[in-house]
Amino acid sequence: MKMLGATAVLVGLLVAALVAAGQLGWLAGQRPTDLGVRDGRLKPPPKTPNGISSQATDEARRVEPLRYTGDGAAAFARLRDLVAGWPGASIVVKSPGYLHAEVTTRWLRFVDDLEFLLDPAAGVIQVRSASRLGHSDLGTNRRRVEAIRRRFGG
């Protein structure tokens, strides 16, 4: 019984230390210097299971692009407004047809990089979302992109 109590205290202390580290910004990671558009493509997702992209070639890291009808610039402006109001999101770069936002998780303050690229020829908006730190994101980036897709509509 004493062992269980000691384990619970230790786990509680570890969780508290992790939350404190996150609140102090120690889990944010460094902003990548290689994001953006290169030859009409976004950076590939990481090899680890903590990122996704609509331009990925393997199914584990692939997500469908956002589809829209009508004017691409108007659709992209609507998406930009949606992302600007997203919980924890901060827009870093916005230009015609490209958007980079940082999304900070609530408790641990992990930062994920979220990018969108307008592809008017295909009638889609390409997307990439990846965690800066760690190996697995437990599906956070995929869930976020799918939630954005539902709100965006098309």
Backbone bond lengths (Angstrom), bond angles and torsions (degrees), N, CA, C in turn:
res aa  C-N    CA-C-N  psi(-1)  N-CA   C-N-CA  omega(-1)  CA-C   N-CA-C  phi
1 M - - - 1.442 - - 1.521 111.01 -
2 K 1.353 116.57 -42.21 1.468 120.25 178.59 1.527 110.64 -62.91
3 M 1.321 115.69 -36.16 1.461 120.95 -179.44 1.526 110.40 -63.85
4 L 1.325 116.64 -41.23 1.455 120.63 178.33 1.521 111.12 -64.12
5 G 1.301 117.65 -41.60 1.460 121.60 178.94 1.519 111.58 -64.56
6 A 1.330 116.45 -41.19 1.467 120.84 179.32 1.525 110.65 -66.54
7 T 1.324 116.15 -38.56 1.463 120.42 178.43 1.527 110.28 -65.09
8 A 1.323 116.43 -42.89 1.466 120.15 179.52 1.527 110.72 -62.81
9 V 1.330 117.14 -40.38 1.468 120.79 178.16 1.521 109.97 -64.26
10 L 1.323 117.01 -44.23 1.460 121.52 179.98 1.535 110.93 -62.35
11 V 1.322 116.65 -45.09 1.464 120.39 178.45 1.529 109.91 -62.18
12 G 1.316 116.67 -43.09 1.459 120.50 177.95 1.513 112.34 -60.00
13 L 1.322 116.76 -42.02 1.465 120.72 177.98 1.520 111.99 -65.40
14 L 1.317 116.28 -40.14 1.476 119.94 178.37 1.525 111.17 -64.85
15 V 1.320 117.16 -42.59 1.462 120.70 178.49 1.525 109.73 -63.51
16 A 1.321 116.70 -44.80 1.468 120.63 179.20 1.525 110.85 -61.18
17 A 1.332 117.34 -41.07 1.465 120.98 179.05 1.526 110.71 -65.56
18 L 1.328 116.86 -39.52 1.464 120.86 179.41 1.533 110.72 -66.07
19 V 1.310 117.33 -44.63 1.466 120.85 178.12 1.527 110.06 -63.03
20 A 1.339 116.64 -42.28 1.471 119.78 178.91 1.524 110.37 -62.59
21 A 1.339 117.80 -42.30 1.463 120.88 178.51 1.523 110.44 -60.91
22 G 1.325 116.48 -41.01 1.458 120.29 178.30 1.516 111.45 -65.10
23 Q 1.316 117.57 -44.90 1.462 121.12 -178.89 1.529 111.54 -64.94
24 L 1.315 117.38 -26.77 1.461 121.50 177.52 1.532 112.44 -83.66
25 G 1.338 116.75 -3.11 1.463 120.54 177.75 1.514 114.50 87.09
26 W 1.319 116.63 9.13 1.460 119.73 -177.51 1.522 113.61 -75.65
27 L 1.328 118.17 -10.26 1.463 121.66 -179.06 1.529 112.16 -109.85
28 A 1.325 116.79 11.49 1.468 120.75 -176.83 1.523 113.12 -75.93
29 G 1.313 117.86 -29.58 1.457 120.51 -175.74 1.525 111.29 75.27
30 Q 1.294 115.45 174.60 1.462 122.06 -179.86 1.526 110.13 -96.03
31 R 1.324 115.99 142.25 1.459 120.21 176.50 1.528 109.02 -64.91
32 P 1.332 117.73 126.64 1.463 120.20 178.30 1.528 111.33 -63.28
33 T 1.306 116.17 145.03 1.464 121.10 179.26 1.532 111.47 -97.42
34 D 1.333 116.96 -3.39 1.467 120.19 -174.86 1.529 113.26 -112.39
35 L 1.323 117.50 22.92 1.464 119.81 176.60 1.521 109.59 -83.82
36 G 1.314 116.11 169.61 1.454 120.72 -179.06 1.513 110.80 116.24
37 V 1.296 115.61 -164.97 1.456 122.07 -175.65 1.519 109.80 -106.73
38 R 1.321 116.02 127.87 1.461 122.47 176.29 1.528 107.61 -128.88
39 D 1.312 116.44 118.28 1.467 121.63 179.99 1.527 111.44 54.17
40 G 1.330 116.33 40.60 1.452 121.20 176.77 1.519 114.95 76.42
41 R 1.327 116.57 12.90 1.469 120.30 -177.30 1.521 111.13 -131.25
42 L 1.323 114.85 151.49 1.453 121.11 171.96 1.524 108.83 -83.26
43 K 1.310 116.28 161.81 1.460 121.31 176.44 1.532 109.33 -57.08
44 P 1.328 118.03 139.76 1.469 119.11 176.96 1.533 110.56 -62.47
45 P 1.333 116.70 154.95 1.460 118.63 177.08 1.531 109.68 -69.07
46 P 1.329 117.57 161.71 1.466 119.15 178.68 1.526 111.15 -64.97
47 K 1.308 116.30 161.18 1.473 121.43 177.96 1.527 110.59 -71.32
48 T 1.325 117.28 -21.93 1.455 122.34 178.74 1.528 109.90 -79.57
49 P 1.340 117.92 160.99 1.473 119.62 -176.61 1.537 113.56 -82.78
50 N 1.329 116.84 43.88 1.471 119.41 178.73 1.522 111.96 -125.18
51 G 1.328 115.24 30.30 1.455 119.83 177.69 1.515 111.00 -162.25
52 I 1.336 114.95 155.19 1.463 121.41 -179.16 1.523 109.22 -140.38
53 S 1.327 115.47 161.12 1.455 120.69 177.33 1.519 109.71 -156.68
54 S 1.317 115.61 145.64 1.465 119.93 174.98 1.523 110.76 -75.80
55 Q 1.321 117.28 -10.91 1.460 120.96 178.77 1.526 112.12 -103.68
56 A 1.332 117.35 5.68 1.470 120.85 178.70 1.525 109.49 -68.80
57 T 1.308 115.40 149.10 1.459 119.99 -179.73 1.528 112.40 -95.61
58 D 1.326 117.91 -19.64 1.463 119.24 179.22 1.531 109.95 -100.24
59 E 1.306 116.50 142.83 1.464 122.82 -173.53 1.531 113.34 -63.13
60 A 1.319 117.90 -32.03 1.464 120.54 -177.40 1.524 111.65 -62.70
61 R 1.317 117.39 -31.84 1.463 120.85 -177.55 1.528 113.13 -111.21
62 R 1.309 116.47 6.55 1.466 119.90 -177.66 1.528 111.23 -92.21
63 V 1.320 114.81 142.56 1.458 123.37 173.37 1.526 106.24 -136.36
64 E 1.302 117.23 149.77 1.461 119.86 179.66 1.528 110.33 -68.97
65 P 1.335 117.26 145.81 1.466 119.13 173.95 1.527 109.71 -69.01
66 L 1.315 116.12 166.41 1.468 120.80 175.69 1.527 107.68 -81.32
67 R 1.310 116.27 130.67 1.463 120.52 179.60 1.528 109.59 -99.75
68 Y 1.308 115.40 147.27 1.457 120.57 177.41 1.518 108.83 -142.91
69 T 1.315 115.41 162.22 1.464 120.83 173.27 1.520 107.32 -122.10
70 G 1.300 116.05 155.13 1.459 120.18 178.62 1.514 112.28 85.56
71 D 1.318 114.53 -147.20 1.454 122.35 -174.33 1.540 111.48 -72.75
72 G 1.319 116.09 120.71 1.468 121.17 -179.01 1.513 112.80 -63.40
73 A 1.322 117.32 -41.31 1.470 120.26 -179.44 1.526 110.78 -63.63
74 A 1.319 117.18 -38.73 1.461 120.74 178.41 1.526 110.63 -67.98
75 A 1.324 116.50 -41.18 1.467 120.51 178.04 1.525 110.14 -63.10
76 F 1.328 116.37 -41.27 1.456 120.20 -179.15 1.531 110.85 -67.15
77 A 1.320 117.34 -38.65 1.471 120.99 176.90 1.525 110.30 -63.29
78 R 1.322 116.84 -38.87 1.472 121.26 177.37 1.529 110.36 -64.31
79 L 1.329 116.39 -41.87 1.463 120.94 177.46 1.532 110.58 -64.32
80 R 1.317 116.69 -42.96 1.473 121.11 179.10 1.533 110.93 -58.54
81 D 1.327 116.52 -42.68 1.467 120.75 178.08 1.530 110.84 -65.35
82 L 1.316 116.59 -39.35 1.463 121.26 178.31 1.525 110.60 -61.96
83 V 1.334 116.35 -47.45 1.469 121.00 -179.05 1.529 110.55 -66.17
84 A 1.318 117.40 -38.69 1.474 120.62 -179.87 1.519 111.59 -60.38
85 G 1.311 117.50 -29.53 1.453 120.96 179.41 1.513 114.41 -96.80
86 W 1.329 116.91 4.08 1.464 121.22 -177.22 1.530 109.71 -71.28
87 P 1.324 118.25 138.00 1.469 120.76 179.53 1.536 112.00 -56.42
88 G 1.307 116.39 125.55 1.461 122.31 178.05 1.512 114.75 81.84
89 A 1.343 118.43 -1.45 1.469 120.89 -176.05 1.522 111.38 -89.35
90 S 1.309 113.58 143.37 1.461 122.25 175.23 1.520 107.42 -137.92
91 I 1.315 117.47 122.32 1.468 120.50 -178.32 1.523 109.05 -77.31
92 V 1.327 115.42 129.07 1.456 122.89 -178.81 1.523 110.25 -99.32
93 V 1.331 116.33 -46.64 1.466 122.27 -178.87 1.519 108.15 -134.95
94 K 1.324 115.70 129.03 1.462 119.67 171.08 1.521 107.05 -134.90
95 S 1.296 113.90 126.97 1.453 120.83 177.63 1.525 106.40 -144.42
96 P 1.310 118.04 168.06 1.469 118.23 179.63 1.538 110.58 -57.67
97 G 1.308 116.58 114.63 1.456 121.05 176.14 1.510 115.95 85.54
98 Y 1.330 119.20 0.75 1.472 120.85 177.62 1.520 109.65 -140.58
99 L 1.335 114.75 140.24 1.460 120.71 179.07 1.523 108.93 -143.23
100 H 1.323 116.14 132.37 1.465 121.88 173.15 1.516 107.36 -125.29
101 A 1.335 115.61 124.95 1.460 121.21 176.76 1.521 108.85 -126.53
102 E 1.315 114.87 150.19 1.460 121.32 171.07 1.523 106.43 -103.54
103 V 1.322 116.22 132.62 1.459 120.94 178.52 1.519 107.32 -117.57
104 T 1.328 115.81 121.09 1.460 122.15 -176.97 1.519 109.33 -103.22
105 T 1.338 115.89 127.98 1.458 119.69 178.87 1.528 109.68 -72.08
106 R 1.306 115.07 153.91 1.470 120.85 -169.59 1.523 114.15 -65.37
107 W 1.311 118.17 -54.46 1.467 119.91 -170.75 1.515 113.82 -89.55
108 L 1.300 116.99 -49.13 1.464 119.33 -175.72 1.523 112.73 -90.56
109 R 1.333 116.55 -9.43 1.462 122.50 175.08 1.532 112.77 62.02
110 F 1.344 116.29 30.34 1.463 119.91 171.45 1.522 107.17 -65.25
111 V 1.328 117.13 146.79 1.467 120.80 178.49 1.528 108.74 -114.25
112 D 1.329 114.66 130.10 1.455 122.41 174.90 1.516 107.95 -112.11
113 D 1.320 116.80 144.75 1.463 122.15 176.51 1.518 108.52 -98.25
114 L 1.325 115.54 126.23 1.450 123.64 -176.94 1.528 107.86 -119.82
115 E 1.338 116.48 122.22 1.466 120.97 -177.58 1.526 110.40 -126.43
116 F 1.329 114.64 147.66 1.462 122.11 175.99 1.520 108.57 -133.98
117 L 1.331 115.49 143.02 1.458 122.38 179.16 1.522 109.18 -135.32
118 L 1.310 116.63 120.15 1.457 121.88 177.81 1.524 109.82 -70.51
119 D 1.329 116.24 127.79 1.462 122.83 178.27 1.529 107.39 -122.90
120 P 1.357 116.78 79.37 1.463 119.69 -172.90 1.524 113.69 -64.10
121 A 1.314 117.45 -28.86 1.470 119.61 179.76 1.527 111.17 -63.50
122 A 1.331 116.36 -34.39 1.461 120.84 -179.94 1.527 112.11 -95.55
123 G 1.329 117.58 -8.51 1.458 120.85 -178.31 1.515 113.24 69.71
124 V 1.346 115.47 32.15 1.464 120.18 -178.82 1.526 110.23 -136.62
125 I 1.318 113.93 167.56 1.463 121.62 170.97 1.523 106.16 -118.57
126 Q 1.327 115.21 115.73 1.459 120.56 179.19 1.527 108.47 -72.19
127 V 1.327 116.53 151.95 1.462 121.16 -176.96 1.525 110.77 -139.45
128 R 1.311 114.84 145.70 1.470 122.54 173.96 1.517 106.60 -140.77
129 S 1.323 116.94 135.05 1.454 121.68 176.67 1.515 107.96 -142.30
130 A 1.345 116.43 127.91 1.462 119.74 -176.39 1.521 110.80 -148.80
131 S 1.326 113.94 144.17 1.459 121.01 174.77 1.515 109.18 -77.46
132 R 1.320 116.08 148.58 1.459 120.58 178.17 1.518 112.17 -82.78
133 L 1.308 116.29 -32.09 1.457 121.25 -175.65 1.515 110.91 -122.16
134 G 1.315 115.26 160.68 1.454 121.22 172.24 1.509 114.21 86.19
135 H 1.311 113.26 -178.33 1.459 121.39 -178.09 1.531 110.48 -106.70
136 S 1.318 116.13 -50.75 1.462 120.77 -179.95 1.520 109.62 -117.56
137 D 1.311 116.30 145.46 1.465 120.93 175.63 1.523 110.94 -108.43
138 L 1.345 116.46 8.46 1.464 123.34 -179.58 1.531 111.67 56.17
139 G 1.331 116.66 30.23 1.458 122.15 176.50 1.522 115.60 84.98
140 T 1.323 117.47 9.14 1.464 121.16 -176.08 1.523 112.64 -59.87
141 N 1.327 118.04 -47.43 1.468 120.51 -177.65 1.527 111.12 -63.33
142 R 1.319 117.25 -42.81 1.469 120.33 179.53 1.525 110.55 -64.57
143 R 1.339 118.15 -44.75 1.457 120.46 179.00 1.531 111.19 -61.44
144 R 1.330 117.14 -40.14 1.464 120.27 179.59 1.524 110.79 -63.42
145 V 1.329 116.85 -47.16 1.472 119.92 -179.21 1.529 110.30 -62.93
146 E 1.321 117.38 -40.48 1.469 119.32 179.37 1.529 110.97 -67.48
147 A 1.314 118.20 -35.21 1.471 120.97 175.87 1.522 110.39 -66.26
148 I 1.328 116.78 -40.90 1.466 120.44 176.63 1.523 109.53 -63.02
149 R 1.322 116.75 -41.39 1.472 120.55 179.52 1.537 110.54 -60.10
150 R 1.332 116.76 -43.76 1.474 119.83 179.92 1.533 110.96 -62.46
151 R 1.316 116.80 -42.52 1.477 119.76 -179.37 1.526 111.65 -72.19
152 F 1.330 115.71 -35.50 1.465 120.42 -178.88 1.533 111.25 -66.73
153 G 1.316 115.28 -38.95 1.472 118.49 -178.85 1.504 111.16 78.40
154 G 1.291 118.23 -105.22 1.458 119.24 -179.61 1.469 113.85 168.09
